[in-house]
Amino acid sequence: VQLQASGGGLVQPGGSLRLSCAASGSISKINVMGWFRQAPGKRRELVATITSTGNINYADSVKGRFTISRDNADNTILLQMSSLKPEDTAVYYCSIAQTLQYWGQGTQVTVSS
């Protein structure tokens, strides 16, 4: 299983970014895909997940600002991030969990003026 993430970058506070992630390889029909992030000096934390049946979970810190969606036809997920804050600055990792959990390479999101 391979995950390819894209869409990070530098944005001003209050701005928006969209992250995308495509999974390839042996993808189970039943899985959970999602985004995690890790800021410098901090532990990796959950941002949002979405199951293959559409159940969604968000971290409290991003509720109302981030939206996760997926396309099961091509095993992709999107993370639309709005009203970004400096504390959203982190490396964002795409993940898929089926029998095992797999991680993408990470994409940097920097929120700064």
NUTOR-508848 format. One record per residue (C-alpha): residue number from 0; residue in one letter; x, y, z. Coordinates in steps of 0.001 Angstrom, whole numbers, plus 524288, in hexadecimal, padded with zeros to 5 digits. Layout:
N
<atom nr="NUM" rest="A" c1="X" c2="Y" c3="Z"/>
...
# end
This chain:
113
<atom nr="0" rest="V" c1="80000" c2="80000" c3="80000"/>
<atom nr="1" rest="Q" c1="80507" c2="80D73" c3="7FC66"/>
<atom nr="2" rest="L" c1="7FFD1" c2="81ACA" c3="7FFE4"/>
<atom nr="3" rest="Q" c1="802DE" c2="82724" c3="7F85C"/>
<atom nr="4" rest="A" c1="7FF41" c2="833E5" c3="7FEE0"/>
<atom nr="5" rest="S" c1="7FFA4" c2="84186" c3="7F93F"/>
<atom nr="6" rest="G" c1="7FA8B" c2="84F3A" c3="7FB6C"/>
<atom nr="7" rest="G" c1="80222" c2="854B7" c3="806D9"/>
<atom nr="8" rest="G" c1="80856" c2="8620E" c3="80708"/>
<atom nr="9" rest="L" c1="8090B" c2="86F4A" c3="80D7C"/>
<atom nr="10" rest="V" c1="7FC9F" c2="876B6" c3="81062"/>
<atom nr="11" rest="Q" c1="7F90C" c2="88283" c3="8187B"/>
<atom nr="12" rest="P" c1="7F07F" c2="8813A" c3="82498"/>
<atom nr="13" rest="G" c1="7E250" c2="8806E" c3="82099"/>
<atom nr="14" rest="G" c1="7E5C8" c2="87A9E" c3="81385"/>
<atom nr="15" rest="S" c1="7E288" c2="86D8C" c3="80D5D"/>
<atom nr="16" rest="L" c1="7E9C7" c2="861DB" c3="807FD"/>
<atom nr="17" rest="R" c1="7E5A0" c2="854DE" c3="80274"/>
<atom nr="18" rest="L" c1="7ED3B" c2="8485E" c3="80462"/>
<atom nr="19" rest="S" c1="7EB4A" c2="83C64" c3="7FC07"/>
<atom nr="20" rest="C" c1="7EFE1" c2="82E75" c3="7FD8D"/>
<atom nr="21" rest="A" c1="7EF20" c2="82302" c3="7F44D"/>
<atom nr="22" rest="A" c1="7F0A2" c2="814FF" c3="7F8CC"/>
<atom nr="23" rest="S" c1="7F53D" c2="80A5C" c3="7EF96"/>
<atom nr="24" rest="G" c1="7F87D" c2="7FC13" c3="7F079"/>
<atom nr="25" rest="S" c1="7F0A9" c2="7F1C4" c3="7F7C4"/>
<atom nr="26" rest="I" c1="7E5A8" c2="7FA13" c3="7FD2A"/>
<atom nr="27" rest="S" c1="7DB3A" c2="7F349" c3="804FD"/>
<atom nr="28" rest="K" c1="7CD12" c2="7F726" c3="8029A"/>
<atom nr="29" rest="I" c1="7CBF9" c2="7F8F9" c3="81146"/>
<atom nr="30" rest="N" c1="7D598" c2="802DC" c3="81676"/>
<atom nr="31" rest="V" c1="7D760" c2="80FA5" c3="81D65"/>
<atom nr="32" rest="M" c1="7DEB2" c2="81AB6" c3="816F1"/>
<atom nr="33" rest="G" c1="7E292" c2="82711" c3="81D98"/>
<atom nr="34" rest="W" c1="7EBD0" c2="83204" c3="820BD"/>
<atom nr="35" rest="F" c1="7F4CA" c2="8337E" c3="82C4A"/>
<atom nr="36" rest="R" c1="7FE48" c2="83E5F" c3="82F48"/>
<atom nr="37" rest="Q" c1="80AA5" c2="84068" c3="83703"/>
<atom nr="38" rest="A" c1="80FA1" c2="84D95" c3="83B3B"/>
<atom nr="39" rest="P" c1="81DD7" c2="84F8B" c3="83F6C"/>
<atom nr="40" rest="G" c1="8201C" c2="849E3" c3="84CDC"/>
<atom nr="41" rest="K" c1="81296" c2="8440A" c3="84DB0"/>
<atom nr="42" rest="R" c1="80CAD" c2="836B0" c3="84BE2"/>
<atom nr="43" rest="R" c1="8058A" c2="832E3" c3="83F92"/>
<atom nr="44" rest="E" c1="7F70F" c2="83579" c3="8412C"/>
<atom nr="45" rest="L" c1="7EAA4" c2="83218" c3="83A0E"/>
<atom nr="46" rest="V" c1="7E4A9" c2="83CA7" c3="8318F"/>
<atom nr="47" rest="A" c1="7D98A" c2="835A9" c3="82AB8"/>
<atom nr="48" rest="T" c1="7D5DA" c2="8281C" c3="8262B"/>
<atom nr="49" rest="I" c1="7CBAA" c2="822A3" c3="81D0A"/>
<atom nr="50" rest="T" c1="7C7AC" c2="8147C" c3="81B8A"/>
<atom nr="51" rest="S" c1="7C4A3" c2="80DB8" c3="80EC0"/>
<atom nr="52" rest="T" c1="7B651" c2="80EA8" c3="812A3"/>
<atom nr="53" rest="G" c1="7B72B" c2="81D4B" c3="814E3"/>
<atom nr="54" rest="N" c1="7B7FD" c2="81E74" c3="82394"/>
<atom nr="55" rest="I" c1="7BFF0" c2="82A6B" c3="82737"/>
<atom nr="56" rest="N" c1="7C766" c2="82E4D" c3="83356"/>
<atom nr="57" rest="Y" c1="7CE09" c2="83B59" c3="835E7"/>
<atom nr="58" rest="A" c1="7D72C" c2="8401A" c3="8405A"/>
<atom nr="59" rest="D" c1="7D06E" c2="84A4C" c3="848B3"/>
<atom nr="60" rest="S" c1="7DAA8" c2="8544C" c3="844C4"/>
<atom nr="61" rest="V" c1="7D6A4" c2="853CB" c3="83665"/>
<atom nr="62" rest="K" c1="7C7F8" c2="851CD" c3="8373C"/>
<atom nr="63" rest="G" c1="7C0B7" c2="85BE6" c3="82F45"/>
<atom nr="64" rest="R" c1="7CCFF" c2="85FE5" c3="827EA"/>
<atom nr="65" rest="F" c1="7D1A8" c2="85383" c3="82111"/>
<atom nr="66" rest="T" c1="7C9EB" c2="84A76" c3="81849"/>
<atom nr="67" rest="I" c1="7CE27" c2="83CE1" c3="81459"/>
<atom nr="68" rest="S" c1="7C881" c2="835AB" c3="808BA"/>
<atom nr="69" rest="R" c1="7CBCB" c2="829B8" c3="800C3"/>
<atom nr="70" rest="D" c1="7C9B9" c2="8234C" c3="7F3B1"/>
<atom nr="71" rest="N" c1="7C945" c2="81494" c3="7F51B"/>
<atom nr="72" rest="A" c1="7CA28" c2="812AA" c3="7E666"/>
<atom nr="73" rest="D" c1="7D843" c2="81727" c3="7E626"/>
<atom nr="74" rest="N" c1="7DBD8" c2="81618" c3="7F486"/>
<atom nr="75" rest="T" c1="7DE57" c2="8247D" c3="7F693"/>
<atom nr="76" rest="I" c1="7DB80" c2="82D74" c3="801DB"/>
<atom nr="77" rest="L" c1="7DB24" c2="83C2A" c3="802A1"/>
<atom nr="78" rest="L" c1="7DCC6" c2="84504" c3="80E4C"/>
<atom nr="79" rest="Q" c1="7D751" c2="8528F" c3="80C47"/>
<atom nr="80" rest="M" c1="7DD0E" c2="85B82" c3="8169F"/>
<atom nr="81" rest="S" c1="7D744" c2="868DD" c3="8190C"/>
<atom nr="82" rest="S" c1="7D90D" c2="87383" c3="82332"/>
<atom nr="83" rest="L" c1="7E6C3" c2="86E9A" c3="8254D"/>
<atom nr="84" rest="K" c1="7EDEF" c2="87264" c3="831A7"/>
<atom nr="85" rest="P" c1="7FC6E" c2="872DD" c3="834D4"/>
<atom nr="86" rest="E" c1="7FA65" c2="86724" c3="83DC5"/>
<atom nr="87" rest="D" c1="7F66B" c2="85F26" c3="831DF"/>
<atom nr="88" rest="T" c1="80482" c2="85FCF" c3="82D5F"/>
<atom nr="89" rest="A" c1="809AD" c2="851EC" c3="82C76"/>
<atom nr="90" rest="V" c1="80D91" c2="8470C" c3="8236D"/>
<atom nr="91" rest="Y" c1="8010A" c2="8407C" c3="81F14"/>
<atom nr="92" rest="Y" c1="80121" c2="831E5" c3="81CA6"/>
<atom nr="93" rest="C" c1="7F755" c2="82A2D" c3="814E1"/>
<atom nr="94" rest="S" c1="7F419" c2="81CBB" c3="81A17"/>
<atom nr="95" rest="I" c1="7EC47" c2="810C7" c3="8167D"/>
<atom nr="96" rest="A" c1="7E8D9" c2="80644" c3="82054"/>
<atom nr="97" rest="Q" c1="7E43A" c2="7F8F0" c3="81C1A"/>
<atom nr="98" rest="T" c1="7EB14" c2="7ECBE" c3="8210E"/>
<atom nr="99" rest="L" c1="7F6DC" c2="7F560" c3="8236F"/>
<atom nr="100" rest="Q" c1="7F86A" c2="80401" c3="823FB"/>
<atom nr="101" rest="Y" c1="8001B" c2="80AC3" c3="81952"/>
<atom nr="102" rest="W" c1="80567" c2="81892" c3="818C0"/>
<atom nr="103" rest="G" c1="80867" c2="8222E" c3="80E18"/>
<atom nr="104" rest="Q" c1="814AF" c2="82A66" c3="80D83"/>
<atom nr="105" rest="G" c1="80EFA" c2="8368D" c3="813E3"/>
<atom nr="106" rest="T" c1="80C8E" c2="84414" c3="80EAA"/>
<atom nr="107" rest="Q" c1="81011" c2="850BC" c3="81598"/>
<atom nr="108" rest="V" c1="80575" c2="85A76" c3="81905"/>
<atom nr="109" rest="T" c1="80A26" c2="86780" c3="81E3C"/>
<atom nr="110" rest="V" c1="800B2" c2="871E0" c3="822EC"/>
<atom nr="111" rest="S" c1="807AD" c2="87EAA" c3="824DE"/>
<atom nr="112" rest="S" c1="806B0" c2="88CF0" c3="82198"/>
# end
